[in-house]
Amino acid sequence: MHPRQTIKQFDLFLTARGIRFEATVIGGTALGLLGVSSRQTRDCDILYPELPHEIREAAREFVQRRLGHGL
């Protein structure tokens, strides 16, 4: 799945739970979002801010529901 699609789905997942999060994305995911690279990456590097516990837990649940296993 393209990084934009994954991030959009995760954004909808957070919104449905009343959670808001803004971050600075770097690395391969950032290049994919900008359309500079089409190489797939398995992670999303966040420069700022440190991920709050609530976001980490939501990410684990998101992956479990979408892929059927944990991070």
C-alpha positions as CSV (number, residue, x, y, z in Angstrom):
1,M,0.0,0.0,0.0
2,H,1.3,3.5,-0.9
3,P,2.4,5.6,2.2
4,R,-0.3,8.2,1.4
5,Q,-3.0,5.6,1.6
6,T,-1.8,4.2,4.8
7,I,-1.4,7.6,6.5
8,K,-4.9,8.6,5.2
9,Q,-6.4,5.4,6.7
10,F,-4.5,5.9,9.9
11,D,-5.7,9.5,10.1
12,L,-9.3,8.3,9.7
13,F,-8.7,5.6,12.3
14,L,-7.4,8.3,14.8
15,T,-10.3,10.7,13.9
16,A,-12.9,8.0,14.6
17,R,-11.4,7.8,18.1
18,G,-11.2,11.5,18.7
19,I,-7.4,11.6,18.5
20,R,-5.4,14.3,16.7
21,F,-1.7,14.1,15.9
22,E,0.7,16.2,13.8
23,A,4.3,15.2,13.2
24,T,7.3,15.8,11.0
25,V,7.9,12.8,8.8
26,I,11.5,12.1,7.5
27,G,13.3,9.3,5.7
28,G,11.8,6.9,3.1
29,T,8.2,7.6,4.0
30,A,8.7,11.3,3.5
31,L,10.2,10.7,0.1
32,G,7.3,8.5,-0.8
33,L,4.8,11.1,0.3
34,L,6.5,13.7,-1.8
35,G,6.5,11.4,-4.8
36,V,10.3,11.5,-5.0
37,S,10.7,7.7,-4.4
38,S,8.5,4.7,-5.1
39,R,10.5,2.4,-2.9
40,Q,8.4,0.8,-0.2
41,T,9.3,1.2,3.5
42,R,8.2,-0.7,6.5
43,D,8.3,2.1,9.0
44,C,7.6,5.8,9.3
45,D,10.3,7.9,10.9
46,I,9.0,10.8,12.9
47,L,11.4,13.6,13.7
48,Y,9.1,15.6,16.0
49,P,7.3,15.2,18.4
50,E,8.1,12.1,20.4
51,L,5.1,9.7,19.9
52,P,2.7,9.9,22.8
53,H,1.6,6.6,24.4
54,E,-1.9,7.1,23.0
55,I,-0.6,7.2,19.4
56,R,1.7,4.2,19.9
57,E,-1.3,2.2,21.2
58,A,-3.5,3.4,18.4
59,A,-0.8,2.4,15.8
60,R,-0.6,-1.1,17.3
61,E,-4.4,-1.5,17.1
62,F,-4.5,-0.1,13.6
63,V,-1.9,-2.7,12.4
64,Q,-3.6,-5.6,14.1
65,R,-6.9,-4.7,12.5
66,R,-5.4,-4.1,9.1
67,L,-2.8,-6.9,8.9
68,G,-3.9,-9.3,11.6
69,H,-0.7,-9.1,13.6
70,G,1.2,-6.7,15.8
71,L,4.0,-4.3,14.9
